[in-house]
Amino acid sequence: MPFLIDLRSDTVTLPSPEMRKFIFEAPLGDDVFGEDPTIHCLEEETAALLGHEAAIFMPSGTMSNQIAIKAHTHPGDELLCEENAHIYVWEAGGPAVHSGVTSRTIPGKAGQFTLADLEGKIRPINDHYTRTSLVCLENTHNRGGGSVYPLGEIQRIRAWTREKGLAFHLDGARMWNAAVAGGHKPFEIAREFDSVSVCFSKGLGAPVGSALVGSKELIRRARRIRKLFGGGLRQGGIVAAGALFALRNNISRLKEDHENAQIIANAVRNSPNLMLDPDCVETNLVWFRFKQGSGSATALAAKLRSQGVLVSNPLPDLLRACTHLNVDRGDCEKSAEMIEILSKQK
Ligand SMILES: Cc1ncc(COP(=O)(O)O)c(C=O)c1O
């Protein structure tokens, strides 16, 4: 195989030589004793960049989201989220399992609902009902095609959650992409929420790691829950260093990933048998499928693989291509060409 282009996810990136050197040289200590200087540094810089009082380093985005949910709720509560939200669909039923919380899902467009969709969704105070206590958004929205939540809508929902006394959490695994695509500073988005989970191991290219930001009190609770979940890290600075390097160096270059995603999206648009789903590509994710009766997504993924192009095929009829720092413009042009050619073959 002449080349291998891995578009399955932005989680597949490998650390660059510069990142590896930074990791190698990072000062370490026991973080469960509060003594890892690299983790401290990462937590301080992340909190500052996102305009929150405090941050806590987490092993994964899933753990970060689920700890946030537990820190904001009590068993028997209900959260409101979009019907394709990662916290609901892709985290193994975490809100129910870890927090005893039910999820009321709201249909959205490209993963986004508006304030109008939320009206009437809070359960009345009554002993029969669950207690609605938390609203979660996802920005960018993974299954929503990497869509960027308009800041104005976030602010309207924020005002409503305040008025109703609800906590407001952002699954910001790809919030960095949302900030770059929307032309915002990361804190301009993050400050609208009580807590934000961000990932360093996706577009930013670190091997491992996420962080949760919020008030000092919320992060104190999150630290205790992280211990409960077995997520206390000892010399965790060895992985936090990759995250710190990523945070300092890899945010503004996300623009390139977004431009490269347009090359793939255009190939889908130019392919008579294919369609984007949803029909918007604003950042680094391109979700697509065959038009009704025009072909098999699984077969196309296999054909692409045989030509050295890997895409994700999470459901039998659905494909996703994701751009990231280990694929360049040339790789995306080659992949786009393959998609156009192979999707026409019967
Ligand atoms: C929107 C979103 N949130 C959370 C996660 C979970 O991150 P992790 O794989 O680090 O648990 C992902 C993973 O792809 C994601 O896409």
The ligand as an ORCA input file, in Angstrom:
! r2SCAN-3c Opt
* xyz 0 1
  C     -18.108     15.279     21.811
  C     -17.309     14.267     22.588
  N     -17.352     14.294     23.920
  C     -16.650     13.426     24.657
  C     -15.867     12.468     24.079
  C     -15.156     11.462     24.949
  O     -13.777     11.595     24.962
  P     -12.845     10.353     25.373
  O     -12.744      9.482     24.184
  O     -11.549     11.040     25.741
  O     -13.472      9.696     26.539
  C     -15.786     12.398     22.685
  C     -14.953     11.372     22.026
  O     -14.864     11.253     20.840
  C     -16.529     13.324     21.919
  O     -16.523     13.291     20.570
*
